[in-house]
Amino acid sequence: MFRCHAILEMIRKAFWWGNPVWDVIGLSLPTSIFTYATLCYSACLTLLLAPSGYAVPLGCCRQGLRFCKASQQPAAMMRIAIAGGGSFAYILAQEISKSAHPVLILTRQPHPEFEENIPSCQLAMVDFQNVEELHYVLRGVDLLISTMSNNEQLNLIDAARRARVRCFVPSEFEGPLSHRPPANGVDPLDNRGSRAALDLLESWSQSRSHRMNYTVFSCGVFMERFARGGLQPWGIGTQLGLMGPMPTSDYLVNIEQGTAEVVERDAQGRTAFVAMTSMYDVARFVAAAVELTGVGALGLPLERWPREWRVRGDCMAVGEVVRVCEAVRGVQFSVTRRSYQEAEAWANECQRAGDVGTFLYYQRLLQTANGRYCIRSTNLGELVNQSERTAFQPMRFRTWLEQVWGPVL
């Protein structure tokens, strides 16, 4: 019975790969039919050749069929799409493709590195301004992970809801939702359309005709922010006001120059903390959540994913971040320590002078002091480590620093 169900699932996957995406990625209808026939033949042949006591898993990647113990409970097949062709989308695709779930990449332009290095992925070039086209491509997708922003992400949300996508993960990989400015307030750091996207997602999650769940992965600050050049080599954060008033400055510390500028306490005098996670570990957490979905007692269907999965690699006081960087580099940094009130005054002065870049830089320091990027407790981390299938230890900040900066200093 299980083997018959496996054949049906494999045929269903073949039809998803070919329809409705075939005309977007340039496949002809005869080619798609040939693909179906080939996959069905391979499924039957695999069942004949499978070792005794083994069964074909519900999903099989295009690079080859893999066997699993028939006694193991297979994960339900999900069709996953990742919107964006940048570095973070590539890392997400790498991690998620290690499972049996098919992955579709939506991108504006060709990215041959995806299909060359991740054979289980398929690319579809789309116009993110065309909601009808997005709706067509997203039909049959269960989970959509966005790395887009502004109007392009809003279009994705509309198209996903119309295509009956079960769960949407917006491009909100930063601090916890509860630590951000309130919905009716002003967030000077929101130049990616975050508030508009979250409001639209909340509206569709309450829809009577078709509810679409959404989940935010909160991870604090990417550790790669502290790499040489910050996040710019990854093409991330170039518009987020994270660069300091000088071209060589960066968020909190500039490890290469041996300098730092920090606000160590909030307006009430409480110590400021910041959570940090490597983007590679964030991708591992996303993949683990996918892997656990619907599996055993730990699993949740996509419709019941919580509003927020909180993860972190490390969380430390802002002053400790500087001390760890000094220890790894082996030199004493030139540190500018500002009180909350002083940094606030600098931000107001820059705003009056029209110096937007420096205004945003000090806003980032102030909101760090206010706990915007502090994650005291996690919920996904504990769940992941309860399962042998997904358990892993995210990298601590000092370990990451030693790996990234040790060989180059």
C-alpha positions in Angstrom: 0.0 0.0 0.0 2.8 2.4 0.9 4.6 1.7 -2.4 1.5 2.4 -4.4 1.1 5.7 -2.5 4.8 6.5 -3.3 4.2 6.1 -7.0 1.2 8.4 -6.9 3.2 11.0 -5.0 6.1 10.8 -7.5 3.7 11.2 -10.4 2.1 14.2 -8.6 5.5 15.8 -8.2 6.2 15.3 -11.9 3.0 17.1 -12.8 3.9 20.0 -10.4 7.3 20.4 -12.0 5.7 20.5 -15.5 2.5 22.4 -14.8 2.0 25.3 -14.7 5.7 26.3 -14.8 6.6 24.6 -18.1 5.9 27.5 -20.3 7.7 29.9 -17.9 10.9 27.9 -17.9 10.8 27.1 -21.6 9.7 23.5 -21.6 7.4 22.3 -24.4 4.3 20.3 -23.7 5.7 17.1 -25.4 8.9 17.5 -23.4 6.8 17.6 -20.2 4.8 14.5 -21.2 8.1 12.7 -21.9 9.2 13.8 -18.4 6.1 12.3 -16.8 6.5 9.0 -18.7 10.2 8.8 -17.8 9.5 9.5 -14.1 6.7 7.0 -13.9 8.9 4.3 -15.5 11.7 5.1 -13.1 9.3 4.8 -10.2 8.1 1.4 -11.2 11.7 0.2 -11.9 12.8 1.5 -8.5 10.1 -0.4 -6.7 11.3 -3.6 -8.4 14.9 -3.0 -7.5 14.4 -1.6 -4.0 16.1 -3.8 -1.3 13.9 -5.9 0.9 12.5 -3.9 3.8 13.0 -0.6 2.0 10.6 1.7 0.3 10.7 4.7 -2.0 10.3 7.9 0.0 7.4 10.2 -0.9 9.8 12.6 -2.6 12.7 11.9 -4.9 15.1 14.6 -6.2 16.0 14.7 -9.9 19.6 13.8 -9.1 18.5 10.3 -8.2 16.2 8.2 -6.1 17.0 7.6 -2.4 15.8 4.7 -0.3 14.6 5.0 3.3 13.5 2.4 5.9 9.9 1.4 5.3 9.4 1.6 9.0 10.3 5.2 9.1 7.4 7.8 8.9 8.0 9.8 5.7 7.5 13.5 5.7 4.6 14.8 3.7 5.7 16.2 0.3 5.6 20.0 0.2 6.1 22.2 -2.8 8.3 25.1 -1.8 9.1 28.3 -3.7 11.8 30.8 -2.9 11.4 34.3 -4.3 14.7 36.0 -5.2 18.0 35.1 -6.8 20.4 36.7 -4.4 22.9 35.1 -2.0 20.5 34.5 0.8 18.0 32.8 -1.5 20.8 30.6 -2.8 21.8 29.6 0.8 18.2 28.9 1.6 17.8 26.7 -1.5 21.0 24.8 -0.6 19.7 23.8 2.8 16.0 23.1 1.9 17.1 21.0 -1.2 18.7 18.5 1.2 15.2 17.3 2.0 13.0 15.5 -0.5 10.8 18.6 -1.1 11.0 20.1 -4.6 12.2 23.7 -4.7 11.2 26.4 -7.2 13.2 29.6 -7.5 11.5 32.7 -8.7 13.9 35.2 -10.1 14.1 38.2 -12.5 17.0 37.0 -14.5 18.9 33.8 -15.2 20.9 32.3 -12.4 22.6 29.2 -13.8 24.5 28.6 -10.5 21.3 27.4 -8.9 20.5 24.6 -11.3 24.2 23.8 -11.8 25.0 23.5 -8.1 21.6 22.5 -6.7 20.2 19.9 -9.1 16.9 19.5 -7.3 16.0 23.2 -7.9 14.2 24.6 -10.8 14.2 28.3 -11.9 11.3 30.3 -13.2 12.0 33.8 -14.5 9.2 36.1 -13.6 8.2 39.7 -13.6 7.6 40.6 -9.9 5.4 43.6 -11.0 3.0 41.2 -12.8 0.6 39.7 -10.2 -1.2 37.6 -12.8 2.1 36.0 -13.9 3.1 35.4 -10.3 -0.3 33.9 -9.5 0.0 31.5 -12.5 3.5 30.3 -11.4 2.6 29.9 -7.7 -0.3 27.5 -8.3 0.4 24.3 -6.4 3.0 25.8 -4.1 2.5 25.1 -0.4 5.2 27.3 1.2 6.6 30.6 -0.3 9.7 32.1 1.2 10.4 35.7 0.2 13.7 37.5 0.0 12.1 40.5 -1.8 10.9 43.8 -0.5 8.6 46.8 -1.1 6.1 46.5 -3.9 7.6 43.3 -5.2 6.9 41.5 -2.0 3.4 43.0 -1.8 2.7 41.6 -5.3 4.0 38.2 -4.1 1.6 38.3 -1.1 -1.4 39.1 -3.3 -0.4 36.4 -5.9 0.3 33.8 -3.2 -3.1 34.3 -1.6 -4.9 34.0 -5.0 -2.9 30.9 -5.8 -3.9 29.4 -2.4 -0.4 29.1 -1.0 -0.7 27.7 2.5 2.0 29.7 4.3 4.0 32.8 3.4 7.4 33.6 5.0 8.2 37.3 4.4 11.6 38.8 4.1 11.7 39.8 7.8 14.9 38.2 9.0 15.7 40.6 11.9 14.6 41.2 15.5 11.4 39.9 17.1 8.1 41.4 16.0 7.3 42.5 19.6 10.4 44.6 19.8 9.8 46.7 16.7 7.9 50.1 16.8 4.1 49.6 17.0 2.0 49.3 13.9 0.6 52.8 14.4 4.0 54.3 15.1 6.8 55.5 12.8 9.7 53.2 12.1 12.5 55.2 10.5 14.4 52.0 9.6 11.5 50.6 7.6 12.5 51.5 4.0 11.8 47.9 2.7 8.0 48.1 3.2 8.0 45.8 6.2 5.0 47.3 7.9 2.9 47.3 4.7 3.8 43.6 4.1 3.0 42.5 7.6 -0.3 44.4 7.6 -1.3 42.8 4.3 -0.3 39.3 5.6 -2.3 39.9 8.8 -5.3 40.9 6.7 -5.1 37.8 4.5 -4.6 35.5 7.5 -8.0 36.6 8.8 -9.8 36.2 5.5 -13.0 34.2 5.5 -12.8 33.1 1.9 -9.2 31.8 2.0 -6.9 32.3 4.9 -3.2 32.3 4.2 -1.0 31.7 7.2 2.3 33.6 7.6 5.3 33.1 9.7 8.3 35.4 10.5 11.7 34.0 11.2 13.3 36.3 13.8 17.0 35.9 14.1 18.4 39.2 15.3 21.4 40.5 13.3 23.1 38.4 10.7 26.7 37.7 11.9 27.9 38.4 8.4 27.2 42.0 9.2 30.6 41.9 11.0 32.5 40.4 8.0 34.8 42.4 5.8 32.6 44.7 3.9 29.6 43.9 6.0 26.6 42.5 4.1 27.4 44.3 0.8 29.3 41.3 -0.7 26.1 39.3 -0.2 24.0 42.2 -1.7 22.0 42.5 1.6 21.3 45.6 3.7 22.7 48.1 1.2 19.6 50.3 1.9 19.1 49.7 5.6 21.1 52.5 7.0 23.6 50.1 8.6 26.7 52.0 7.3 28.1 54.6 9.6 28.9 58.3 9.1 32.3 57.4 7.6 32.7 55.2 4.5 34.7 52.6 6.5 32.4 52.5 9.5 29.9 49.7 10.1 27.3 48.6 12.6 28.7 48.7 16.2 32.3 47.7 15.3 34.6 48.0 12.4 36.9 45.0 12.9 39.2 45.8 10.1 39.9 49.3 11.3 39.7 48.4 15.0 37.0 51.0 15.9 33.6 50.9 17.5 30.7 53.2 18.4 28.1 51.9 20.8 25.2 52.8 23.0 25.5 50.3 25.9 22.4 51.2 27.8 18.8 52.3 27.0 17.1 55.4 28.2 16.3 53.8 31.5 19.9 52.7 32.1 19.4 49.0 31.3 22.1 47.0 29.5 21.6 46.6 25.8 21.7 43.1 24.3 21.9 42.0 20.7 21.1 38.6 19.2 23.2 37.4 16.2 22.8 34.4 13.9 24.8 33.4 10.8 22.7 33.5 7.7 23.8 29.9 7.0 22.3 28.9 10.4 19.1 30.9 9.7 18.8 28.8 6.5 19.4 25.6 8.5 16.6 26.6 10.9 14.2 27.3 8.0 15.1 23.9 6.5 14.6 22.2 9.8 11.2 23.8 10.3 10.3 22.5 6.8 11.6 19.0 7.7 9.7 18.8 10.9 6.4 20.0 9.4 3.8 17.3 9.9 6.2 14.7 11.2 5.4 12.9 14.4 4.5 14.6 17.7 6.8 17.5 17.0 5.4 18.5 13.7 2.9 21.2 12.9 1.1 21.6 9.6 1.9 24.8 7.7 -1.5 26.3 8.7 -0.5 26.0 12.3 3.0 27.4 12.1 3.2 30.2 14.8 3.2 33.8 13.8 6.9 33.9 14.7 9.8 31.4 14.8 12.5 32.8 17.0 16.1 31.6 16.5 19.6 32.8 17.4 23.2 31.8 17.3 24.3 34.0 20.2 23.0 36.9 22.4 25.3 39.2 24.3 25.6 42.7 25.7 26.7 45.3 23.2 29.8 46.0 25.3 30.7 42.3 25.2 30.5 42.3 21.4 33.3 44.9 21.3 35.4 42.9 23.9 35.0 39.7 21.9 36.1 41.4 18.7 39.1 42.9 20.5 40.1 39.5 21.8 39.8 37.8 18.4 41.8 40.6 16.7 44.3 40.8 19.5 44.3 44.6 19.7 42.4 47.2 21.7 39.8 49.0 19.7 39.2 52.8 19.6 35.8 52.8 21.2 33.3 55.7 21.2 30.7 55.1 23.9 27.7 57.4 23.8 24.9 57.7 26.2 21.4 57.1 24.9 20.5 60.8 25.3 23.7 61.8 23.4 23.0 59.4 20.5 19.4 60.7 20.4 20.6 64.3 20.2 23.0 63.3 17.3 20.2 61.6 15.4 17.9 64.6 15.8 20.6 67.0 14.6 21.4 64.8 11.6 17.7 64.7 10.7 17.4 68.5 10.9 20.5 68.8 8.7 19.1 66.4 6.1 21.9 63.9 6.7 19.8 60.8 6.2 22.6 58.3 6.2 24.0 59.3 9.6 20.5 59.8 11.0 19.7 56.1 10.1 23.0 55.0 11.6 22.2 56.5 15.0 18.7 55.3 14.8 20.1 51.8 14.4 22.3 52.3 17.6 19.3 53.6 19.5 17.0 50.8 18.5 19.7 48.3 19.4 19.8 49.9 22.8 16.0 49.6 23.0 16.3 45.8 22.4 15.0 45.7 18.8 17.5 42.9 18.0 17.5 41.1 21.4 16.1 37.6 21.5 16.0 36.3 25.0 14.3 33.0 24.3 13.7 30.9 21.2 10.9 28.5 20.2 12.2 26.9 17.0 15.7 26.2 18.4 14.3 24.0 21.2 12.0 22.2 18.8 14.7 21.5 16.3 17.0 20.0 19.0 14.3 17.6 20.2 14.5 15.7 16.9 17.6 13.7 15.9 16.7 14.3 12.3 17.2 18.1 12.6 19.3 18.7 15.7 22.3 21.1 15.2 24.1 23.7 17.2 24.2 27.2 15.6 27.5 28.9 15.6 28.4 31.2 18.5 29.7 34.7 17.7 33.3 34.2 18.9 33.6 30.9 16.9 32.2 32.7 13.8 34.7 35.6 14.3 37.6 33.2 14.6 36.7 31.4 11.4 36.1 34.5 9.4 38.7 36.9 10.7 41.4 34.5 12.1 43.0 33.6 8.7 43.0 37.2 7.3 44.5 39.2 10.2 
